[in-house]
């Protein structure tokens, strides 16, 4: 049946930054599609709590604690995941942060923090996951990019630079690993209601501007990213590589 193309049954997926926001809903969605989900974050208590919440929904879960910016932690975590699960089929690079400041006021340490988490972290985790995928000659890597992989806005300089870089890193990974039957693609969310965007949503001026700027006239809900993630994680996208699918309510289509 054609619906089997979207099944993730017997697939193992690691989602970085999956204790809240977009990462949590992607973990829930991919788990409900049949995948065994490795919940991943920096705080082992939050990881354990999230894994328990997903398990209550009937989702098979495992836990992994690592800082995606620390290569030694990433390598050790991936070694444990490979040994415990017998292989990783799908990686979702979701971990990310945002520090809003005008460029001329931005501290260098804050620039490095955003770049290292949002861009270098995705590189390190994918680099650690790729050898196993290459050996098994199959794998899916989904990088959570952003609307700001294409456009910028005041006070988002390092985030925009990181997400633009992640778009191009997605293409570089696809070009290098496609020959090994590994598909690497991205999802570019627009403005979604999350803990990170709550200060913007609570600002009446920004909320009004955003709703007028978005043809759908509303914020996105994180559950609305699940379908795209399942598509890119499944056999339904077996010949799609190096692409970023923007889920933005039409922002990039409009002037």
PEQUIUR-V76207 format. One record per helix or strand. SS is the DSSP state (A for helix, B for strand). FROM is the first residue (numbers start at 1). TO is the last residue. If there is no record, write none. Layout:
ss=(SS;SS)
from=(FROM;FROM)
to=(TO;TO)
This chain:
ss=(A;B;A;B;A;B;A;B;A;A;B;A;A;B;B;A;A;B;A;A;B;A)
from=(2;12;21;36;44;61;71;90;103;108;139;147;157;182;192;198;204;220;222;235;244;251)
to=(6;15;32;41;56;65;85;93;105;136;144;149;180;189;192;201;213;220;233;237;247;253)
